[in-house]
Amino acid sequence: MIVAHRGASDEAPENTLAAFRLAWQRGADAIEGDFHLTRDGHLVALHDATTKRTAGGVDLVVAESRLAELQTLDVGSWKSARYRGERIPTLPDVLATVPPGKRIYIEIKCGPEMLPALHYALDHCRLAPDQIVVISFHEAVIQAVRQQLPHIKAYWLTGYKQDDVTGTWSPSSAAVLDTVIRLRADGLGTQGNRQVVDQTLVAQLRARGVEFHVWTIDDPDDARHFHTLGADSITTNRPAAIRAALMSQ
């Protein structure tokens, strides 16, 4: 599957309805969006904890702001004048864009305190459970989703850092596997680091019935590599280009 990272964010302003709608036009199988909880209990699509980067310098902390205040901001102009007036969407707004047969990856950027808002949004949308996946770097979020929304898939996310002295990458593949198993995650969403993620790790995941997903891949060679490794999905800012690269493989 090709998953559009924050929507078709290479072309349109990330985490906006314009980006998500463009992703569907570009043939994505799924969209991925980032969500924070507002002060008044709404999940909104925004990667950062503040609005400064994508709202023209207006610096509001999402967790300290009300939805109405956040939705006065223009989060499209920073990308292009063409997108002037784009607003921060809520999770229900984004869910409503998902066509039949397509999926959404909901990345939770805050903690498990968002569960009531998530539960409400999912209960009141028209999507089937198999169209929805919750993803997060936060172990507590994955644990909470597995316990309270067992019918919804949950993938644990990880990136990697390299020690400047030893050159060792952390977490190790063994530590990643241990965490996924401990959390009882349905899948691993791993950064596409070719020095850590190899056939051995993939085989170990498969042996335990854990799905293998990779992000954020914008280089066609990397996409072909992880496709060959058997990735269940590839998350990219460039869904049309990456699909074209894989189809020509």
C-alpha positions as CSV (number, residue, x, y, z in Angstrom):
1,M,0.0,0.0,0.0
2,I,1.0,3.6,-0.7
3,V,0.3,5.8,2.3
4,A,0.3,9.6,1.7
5,H,2.4,11.2,4.5
6,R,0.4,14.1,6.0
7,G,-1.6,13.9,2.7
8,A,0.1,14.6,-0.6
9,S,2.4,16.9,1.4
10,D,5.1,17.3,-1.3
11,E,2.5,19.3,-3.3
12,A,0.0,20.6,-0.8
13,P,0.2,22.0,2.8
14,E,0.6,19.1,5.2
15,N,-2.2,17.9,7.4
16,T,-4.8,20.0,5.6
17,L,-8.0,18.8,3.8
18,A,-6.4,20.0,0.5
19,A,-3.4,17.6,1.1
20,F,-5.6,14.7,2.0
21,R,-8.0,15.2,-0.9
22,L,-5.0,15.5,-3.3
23,A,-3.7,12.3,-1.9
24,W,-6.8,10.5,-3.1
25,Q,-6.5,12.1,-6.5
26,R,-2.9,10.9,-6.7
27,G,-4.1,7.3,-6.1
28,A,-2.9,6.8,-2.5
29,D,-4.3,3.6,-0.8
30,A,-4.2,5.4,2.6
31,I,-3.5,8.8,4.2
32,E,-1.5,9.5,7.3
33,G,-2.2,12.4,9.5
34,D,-0.8,13.7,12.8
35,F,-3.2,14.6,15.6
36,H,-3.0,16.6,18.8
37,L,-5.7,17.2,21.5
38,T,-7.0,20.7,22.0
39,R,-7.8,22.3,25.3
40,D,-11.5,21.7,24.7
41,G,-11.1,18.1,23.8
42,H,-10.9,17.9,20.0
43,L,-8.3,16.0,18.0
44,V,-6.9,18.3,15.3
45,A,-4.5,17.5,12.4
46,L,-1.2,19.2,13.1
47,H,2.3,17.7,13.3
48,D,3.9,20.1,15.7
49,A,2.8,20.9,19.3
50,T,2.5,24.5,18.3
51,T,1.2,26.3,15.2
52,K,4.2,28.5,14.6
53,R,5.8,26.6,11.6
54,T,2.6,26.2,9.5
55,A,0.6,29.2,10.6
56,G,2.8,32.0,9.4
57,G,4.5,32.5,12.7
58,V,1.4,32.6,14.8
59,D,2.5,30.6,17.8
60,L,-0.3,28.8,19.7
61,V,0.2,25.7,21.8
62,V,-2.4,23.3,20.6
63,A,-3.0,21.7,24.1
64,E,-3.6,25.2,25.5
65,S,-5.9,26.4,22.7
66,R,-9.5,26.0,21.9
67,L,-10.6,24.6,18.5
68,A,-12.4,27.8,17.5
69,E,-9.2,29.8,18.1
70,L,-7.0,27.3,16.2
71,Q,-9.4,27.3,13.2
72,T,-9.0,31.0,12.7
73,L,-5.4,30.4,11.5
74,D,-4.3,30.1,7.9
75,V,-2.2,27.0,7.6
76,G,-2.0,26.9,3.8
77,S,-0.2,30.2,2.8
78,W,3.2,29.0,4.0
79,K,3.2,26.4,1.3
80,S,1.7,28.5,-1.5
81,A,-0.6,31.4,-2.1
82,R,-2.8,28.9,-3.9
83,Y,-3.6,27.3,-0.5
84,R,-4.4,30.5,1.3
85,G,-7.2,30.0,3.8
86,E,-6.7,26.4,4.5
87,R,-7.7,25.7,8.1
88,I,-6.6,23.1,10.7
89,P,-9.1,20.2,10.3
90,T,-10.5,18.0,13.0
91,L,-10.2,14.3,13.0
92,P,-13.9,13.9,12.0
93,D,-13.2,16.3,9.0
94,V,-10.3,14.1,7.9
95,L,-12.2,10.8,8.4
96,A,-15.0,12.2,6.1
97,T,-12.5,12.4,3.2
98,V,-11.7,8.7,3.2
99,P,-13.3,6.9,0.3
100,P,-14.7,3.3,0.4
101,G,-11.9,0.8,0.3
102,K,-9.2,3.2,1.4
103,R,-7.6,3.6,4.8
104,I,-6.4,6.2,7.3
105,Y,-3.4,6.0,9.6
106,I,-4.1,8.2,12.6
107,E,-0.8,9.2,14.2
108,I,-1.4,10.3,17.8
109,K,1.2,12.9,18.8
110,C,-0.1,13.4,22.4
111,G,-0.7,10.8,25.1
112,P,-3.5,8.4,26.0
113,E,-5.6,11.3,27.4
114,M,-6.9,11.6,23.8
115,L,-8.8,8.3,24.0
116,P,-12.3,9.7,24.7
117,A,-12.0,12.1,21.7
118,L,-10.7,9.3,19.5
119,H,-13.4,6.9,20.6
120,Y,-16.1,9.5,19.9
121,A,-14.7,10.3,16.5
122,L,-14.5,6.7,15.4
123,D,-17.9,5.8,16.8
124,H,-19.5,8.6,14.8
125,C,-17.7,8.1,11.4
126,R,-18.9,5.9,8.5
127,L,-15.7,4.0,8.2
128,A,-15.3,0.3,8.9
129,P,-12.8,-0.7,11.6
130,D,-10.5,-2.3,8.9
131,Q,-10.2,1.2,7.3
132,I,-8.7,2.7,10.4
133,V,-5.2,2.3,12.0
134,V,-3.8,4.1,15.0
135,I,-0.1,4.7,15.0
136,S,2.2,6.3,17.6
137,F,5.7,6.6,18.9
138,H,4.2,6.6,22.4
139,E,4.1,3.2,24.0
140,A,1.3,4.2,26.4
141,V,-0.9,5.2,23.4
142,I,-0.5,1.8,21.8
143,Q,-1.2,0.0,25.0
144,A,-4.4,2.1,25.6
145,V,-5.7,1.5,22.1
146,R,-5.1,-2.2,22.3
147,Q,-7.0,-2.3,25.6
148,Q,-9.8,0.1,24.9
149,L,-10.2,-0.2,21.1
150,P,-9.2,-3.8,20.4
151,H,-11.1,-3.9,17.1
152,I,-8.8,-1.1,15.7
153,K,-5.3,-2.0,14.6
154,A,-2.4,-0.2,16.3
155,Y,1.2,0.1,15.0
156,W,4.1,1.2,17.2
157,L,6.4,3.7,15.4
158,T,10.2,4.0,15.8
159,G,13.0,6.0,14.4
160,Y,16.8,5.6,14.9
161,K,19.7,7.6,16.2
162,Q,23.4,6.9,15.5
163,D,26.1,7.3,18.2
164,D,28.7,9.7,17.0
165,V,31.5,7.8,18.5
166,T,30.6,4.1,18.1
167,G,28.5,4.4,15.0
168,T,25.9,2.1,16.6
169,W,22.3,2.7,15.8
170,S,19.6,2.7,18.6
171,P,17.2,1.2,19.2
172,S,18.7,-2.0,17.9
173,S,16.6,-4.4,15.8
174,A,16.4,-6.7,18.8
175,A,15.1,-3.9,21.0
176,V,12.5,-3.0,18.4
177,L,11.3,-6.5,18.2
178,D,11.0,-6.8,21.9
179,T,9.0,-3.6,22.2
180,V,6.5,-4.6,19.5
181,I,6.0,-7.9,21.1
182,R,5.6,-6.4,24.6
183,L,3.0,-3.9,23.4
184,R,1.2,-6.6,21.4
185,A,1.2,-4.1,18.5
186,D,-0.4,-5.3,15.3
187,G,2.4,-3.8,13.3
188,L,5.7,-2.0,13.3
189,G,6.0,1.4,11.5
190,T,9.7,1.9,11.1
191,Q,11.8,4.7,9.7
192,G,13.3,3.5,6.4
193,N,16.8,3.1,7.7
194,R,18.5,0.5,5.5
195,Q,21.3,0.1,8.0
196,V,19.0,-1.2,10.7
197,V,15.9,-2.6,8.9
198,D,17.0,-5.8,7.2
199,Q,15.6,-9.2,6.1
200,T,16.3,-10.7,9.5
201,L,14.1,-8.2,11.3
202,V,11.4,-8.6,8.8
203,A,11.5,-12.4,9.1
204,Q,11.3,-12.1,12.9
205,L,8.3,-9.8,12.6
206,R,6.6,-12.2,10.2
207,A,7.2,-15.2,12.4
208,R,5.2,-13.4,15.1
209,G,2.4,-12.2,12.9
210,V,3.5,-8.6,13.1
211,E,3.0,-6.3,10.1
212,F,5.9,-4.4,8.6
213,H,5.4,-0.8,7.5
214,V,8.0,1.8,6.6
215,W,8.2,5.6,6.5
216,T,9.0,8.2,5.0
217,I,10.2,7.1,1.6
218,D,10.5,9.7,-1.1
219,D,13.4,8.1,-3.0
220,P,12.4,5.6,-5.7
221,D,15.5,3.3,-5.0
222,D,14.6,3.2,-1.3
223,A,11.0,2.4,-2.2
224,R,12.0,-0.5,-4.4
225,H,14.3,-1.8,-1.7
226,F,11.7,-1.9,1.0
227,H,9.1,-3.2,-1.4
228,T,11.5,-6.1,-2.1
229,L,11.9,-6.6,1.7
230,G,8.1,-7.1,1.7
231,A,6.8,-3.9,3.3
232,D,3.1,-4.0,3.8
233,S,2.9,-0.3,3.2
234,I,5.3,2.6,2.2
235,T,4.5,6.0,3.6
236,T,5.6,8.9,1.3
237,N,5.2,12.5,0.6
238,R,5.0,11.7,-3.1
239,P,2.4,9.0,-3.5
240,A,2.0,9.2,-7.3
241,A,5.8,9.2,-7.9
242,I,6.5,6.3,-5.6
243,R,3.7,4.2,-7.0
244,A,5.0,4.9,-10.5
245,A,8.5,3.8,-9.4
246,L,7.2,0.5,-8.0
247,M,5.1,-0.2,-11.0
248,S,8.1,0.1,-13.2
249,Q,10.2,-2.2,-11.0
